Amino acid sequence: MSFSLTAGQAGDGPAGRDLLRQTDWSLCPDARAAIMDRAYEGDQTRQLALDLHLEPVVPPKVTRLNPWEYDRELYKRRNEVERLFLRLKGFRRIFSRFDKLDVIFTAYIHFALAVDALRQFA
């Protein structure tokens, strides 16, 4: 799992493409698909996923002239990420962003992810 912090006014698409580029995909040999929100359905992001040998699983916006097919069953798994965000927001320090420094905030996110992973074994 990887994540990055961006400024509040930063767009999702460029940040998502940067994260896809920076990810070491050799550590994820079983990765076959990139399940994305509609915010990432742009042509650039979809092409980058294809260039990385990942199947882009994202529904087209309703305004698309040439919509594409996508794996609807696989797209349903996107809720797992949304549920992770919900669990992380259970940590008051994350949802209220008490920390001023990005390095401290990032460290606490790592801590919360570790606690969340350990809870699954309990």
N, C-alpha and C positions, 0 to 999 in steps of 0.2 A: 504494500500500500504506500502511496506517496501523495503528498499534498503540497500546496504552496499558498502563501498569504499574498493577497493583492490589495491594492488600495480600493476603497469603497466605490470609487467612480470607474474603476477598471472594468472593461467588458469581459464577459465570460469566455467568449470565443478565443481571443488571443491568448488569454491565460491558460485555457485548456490545451491549446496547440503547443504552447511552451512546455507544459507538463508532459504531454505525450512525447515530445522530442527529447526531454531530459530523462525520461524513464529508461532504465537499463533493461531492455526487453529480454536480454539473455538470461536474466534471473527469473523470468516468467516463461519458460518454454511451452507451457500449456495454454498460454493466452491466445485465444482465437477470435475474440470479439471485443469491441469497445462499445459498451452500453452507455448511451449518452442521452442527456436531456435535450429537448427541442432547442435550447439555447445554443447548442453545439451542432445544429443541423446544417450549418453553412457548407458550401462547396469546398472551401479550403480545409476545414476540419475533417470532412468525410474523405477527401483525397489523401490527407496526411495519414489517416487510419489505414486506408488501402495501401499506401506506400510502406507502412510498417507491417504489412501482412496481417492486419486485423480487419474483421468484418465490422463495419460501422452499423450498429443497431440503434437507429434513431428514426422516429417517425417524421415525415416531412411536414412542414408547416402547411396549413390549409390553403395558403395563397400561392403555393408552388404550381407552376404551369405544368411541369413534368414530374409528378410525384413518383417515388420509387417504392418498391416492396421492401419490407423489413421483417425480421423474425419477431412476431408479436409475442410468442411464448417466452422467448429470451428477454424481450423488453420488459416483461412483467417482473423480472428479477431486479429491476432498477430500484424497486421499493426497499431492497436490502440496504442500499446506500442511504436512502432517506431515513430508514429506521436507525441507522448508525448515527446520523446527524441528530436525530431526536434524542438518542441516548447520551450523546456528547453534550447536548444542551442541558442535560440533567446536572452537569457540573456548573455550579453558579459562576465560577471564575471564567468559564468559557463563554456562556451566553451573555454575560454583562461586560466582558472584555476589561477587567480591572487592570490588567498589565499594560503598561505603556510601551515596553520594549517588545519588538517582534520576537526576539530570541527567547524571552521568558514565556511569552504566549505560546510559541511553538513547542517549547519544552513541556508546558502543561498539557498541550494537546497530545503529545507523545505519552505522557503519564496517563491521561484519561483513556487513550487507546489501549494501553497495557492493562489498566484496571478492567476495561470492558472485555478484553480478551480473557482475562483471568476469571471473570464472572461467568463466562460461558462454560468453564470447566467445573464450577462449583455446583 
